[in-house]
Amino acid sequence: MKLTILGCYAATPRTFTNPTSQILEIKNRLFLIDCGEGTQVQLRKNKIRFSKINHIFISHLHGDHFFGLVGLVSTFTLLNRVTELHIYGPKGIQEIIKLQLRLSNSWTNYGLFFHELESLESEVIFEDEKVLVKTIPLKHRVYTNGFLFQEKIGERKLNLDAVQNYEIDTCYYQKIKNGKDITLEDGRVIENDKLTFDPIPAKSYAFCSDTAYHESILPIIENVDVLYHESTFLQSEENLAKKTLHSTAKEAAMIALKSNVKQLILGHYSTRYQNIELFKEEAETIFPEVLLADDGKSFEF
């Protein structure tokens, strides 16, 4: 997986910081997560191909997480897009976007499909042969979901030396990679684990922004490889975090620790702070594996 941070700051955009948006690349698929103001510019700066974005996930309907969406939808039309675009977000997102398109007479020339969410329980919202995406119900001032992206376990890897030693015809290779045993002409059954190696372990990524400290998400994100968790405030402003239903860096670290994730990425910083290193220092008092998101930064895992 490769995660590219397009924007990771709270509230309004500035000349040197951008609101929330990120690209997750999984097995040659690009998923856009949130679409704050300025996302198009950030996509261009980071040399990400617009045409590869077919699925957009919007966590909630606060402007710093979706005000860039209608612009991106319109730009796709100007670029003569023909591929379908699927948007997953809270109930109401279809009305918002279609109203803007209708009043500006800017209908798309490609299939635009909305998948509106309103469940308070985690649910599968996207699945194909390689990737599964589930919602992570969060606790915020409006209906909000995080998203859990999970690779599916791939095919087993052929042990070519073993396969050739048993003189197995190539027509059976796919069956072997699918995990099946093989019966030779003399009747011997060769167990699959003698012919293959384990597949590459599947990776997982959890996106959790915006939310107050919320232990109900622990079973959903347990053991994920990478957790992106909002840390709008430092613990010194804990009262503001509680008032606005956001989290502190310390609280994000507590979630990471209790869910046994491998890596924590902090983001969604309030622009009141001049030095984001303070977030890392605070979180590391609870959880050791902490990275800081920043605009234009990429992570591979």
Number of C-alpha atoms within 10 A of each C-alpha: 17 14 20 22 24 33 29 29 26 24 19 15 18 10 5 6 18 26 29 31 29 26 22 20 17 18 10 10 15 21 19 21 24 29 29 29 25 22 26 20 13 19 19 12 11 16 9 15 10 16 14 14 18 16 17 20 24 26 28 25 19 16 16 24 26 24 19 20 23 17 17 18 19 15 15 19 15 12 10 12 17 13 15 13 18 17 19 21 24 22 17 13 21 17 11 12 16 15 12 14 17 10 9 9 9 14 15 17 15 15 11 16 13 18 15 16 21 13 13 13 10 17 14 12 15 15 14 9 9 15 18 16 20 19 26 26 24 27 21 18 15 14 19 25 30 25 26 21 21 20 20 16 15 15 16 20 17 20 18 14 11 13 19 12 10 12 10 16 9 11 8 12 17 13 13 23 21 14 17 17 16 18 12 12 8 6 8 9 11 15 14 19 15 12 25 21 15 15 13 11 10 14 17 23 24 25 22 27 30 29 25 24 23 17 13 13 18 17 10 17 25 18 19 21 18 23 26 22 26 27 33 34 26 23 18 9 12 17 13 16 20 13 10 13 18 26 29 29 26 24 24 30 27 18 24 30 20 15 19 16 22 17 21 28 22 28 30 25 25 17 17 9 13 8 8 17 11 13 25 23 14 18 26 17 11 18 22 16 17 21 18 15 24 21 21 17 14 16 14 9 11
